[in-house]
Amino acid sequence: MANKKLIIVLFLLFNSLNVFAVTKEELVNKITDSSLYNNQTWERLLLYSNGKSIVNKNSPFFISKYGYKNPKEEMLALIDKIFDNPQQNDINVFYKYPARIKFIEKNLNISLQNLNNNTGNVDFEEFKKKVPADNIYLVFASENNNSPSSMMGHLFIKISGNNGTEHAITFTALVSDKEPFKFYFKALTSNLSGGFILNPYKNIASRYLSEENRSLWEFEITLTEEEKELFLLHLWELKEIQTKYKFITYNCATATVDLLKTAKDKDFLNSAKPFNTPIDYLKEFDRLNLISKINLLPTKLYSEKMKKHKLNILDADKSSSFSISYGKLTEDFLEFQFTPIYQNLIEPSMAYYDDLETKLFDITADYTINTNKLFIKKIDLIKLQSILDFKYGELKNNISKYFSISFENSLGDTTTNLNPTINYGMGFAYSFYNSKIIPYFMPRTGYRYRDINNFFLVPQIGIIIKPIPQLKIIATYDKYFDSYKNNRGFSSELSLQLGFKITENNTLLVSYSEYTDTDIDTKNMFNIGFAFHF
């Protein structure tokens, strides 16, 4: 028995001597032979996206001047620092890049700590003490329908310690929410800066719940102790680092999930879709069984609505949609609609109490069956609509809204003849019969250009009927009052729409419209088809 113990001790000692005796040349050879610098976790530690880091190339985040685009150069530059000059601008490299060093040690089964001739770093040790990560959550802040920049919700991270300490890690665009139009322009042109911000969780939760009237969904993520440690070390490296903020490719959802990817070596939603929303990511975490617990922190208003029945945000539709339908106006036609970011007012929702619509870059095209004409009928750059029941809470917190910027044909056009159109409206709704019947009033004002500049007013009245959860019926009447003359092809529209949820990701859509003062002989249009979510 004693001999066995001696053999084990000698074995461990031999291995430890091998680990600590690694030379710079041996380490570089190990890295080169294994191509460790091409490992996706290493690239995630450098915040790479599409071959380049989203951190400014001149940032102190990098050691090599080529680190922003060359992961090999950055890794070898780190090795040079470790062996030749670990002290960098009064900060020891072991305490400035602990996650990167931990990654190399783990993957090559070595330890480099014997090369650290510094006894410690006060700021680093204080960070580890004050910001424990015994539990890590993805937190979804629901939409605030009074704030355009929150239209898809917000995703951030909550970390908590066994000692009761809680912190929030948020990735945000550095722009004021008081300038929504400026936000959209800069976000769509990728001309925004962003960054990770660490705050006490109670402050962030209070802001969302009380000031912004947004409920919080907490999803605890399953991680090992080793994964939690790497996550926390990476978070330290990102302290005070600014990045690019891109509305489509690098936003609160992608940045937050990428932060978790450094710990959880998995690929999430590697699809051809150009955009994924916070809900898409949450549904993916759920599909991969990475969610161990769900907590809901509801607002007062949401708590009132929960008394009817409870909903789960994970039951929301997938964010992209393609629909195909058959219709008839002046002749039979097929209609195709693609929306990369999508929530349709007419489709029944199993995740939201309110009736909402969100569309970005929506494209509708028609094909006339008899005359074989294919043309673009409409492009919605952005469309936001909310029908909010002011039966729950104060009216000021439940104002229904409508906003859209589009390019669209006039009624009856059979070629692409897109005309710029802007709509803005505010109204109110009130429900009856346990929210199954919701009449509403939504006056809108707008502008349309076709040959002439035309400003208009539309006092829309409507009613939403939801007899069963899978079925929604909407009837509306729009009467246009034009500043100059009708330049859209009609002056009023009476519409009836039906949406029936067939499966989780498929919906039957039916619509019928009657028009007055049309430029064509036909006064009505019928349409039936299916929407597919993906």
Secondary structure, DSSP 4 states (H G I P E B T S, - for coil): -HHHHHHHHHHHHHHHHHHHT--HHHHHHHHHHHTGGG-HHHHHHTTEETTEESB-TTSTT-SSTTTTT-HHHHHHHHHHHHHH--EETTEEHHHHSHHHHHHHHHHHT---GGG------HHHHHHHHHS--SEEEEEEEPP-TT-GGGTT-EEEEEEE-TTS-EEEEEEEESS-TT-HHHHHHHHHTT-EEEEEEEEEHHHHHHIIIIIS---EEEEEE---HHHHHHHHHHHHHTTT-EEEEBTTTBSHHHHHHHHHHTTS------SS-S---HHHHHHHHHHTT-EEEEEEE--HHHHHHHTT----GGGSPPS-EEEEEEEESSSEEEEEEEESEEE-TTS--SS-SSEEEEEEEEEEEEEETTTTEEEEEEEEEEEEEEE-BTTSS-GGG--EEEEEEEEEPPTT--S---EEEEEEEEEEE--BTTTTEEEEEEEEEEEEESSSEEEEEEEEEEEEE-SSTTEEEEEEEEE-EESS---SS-SEEEEEEEEEEEETTEEEEEEEEEEES-SSS--EEEEEEEEEE-
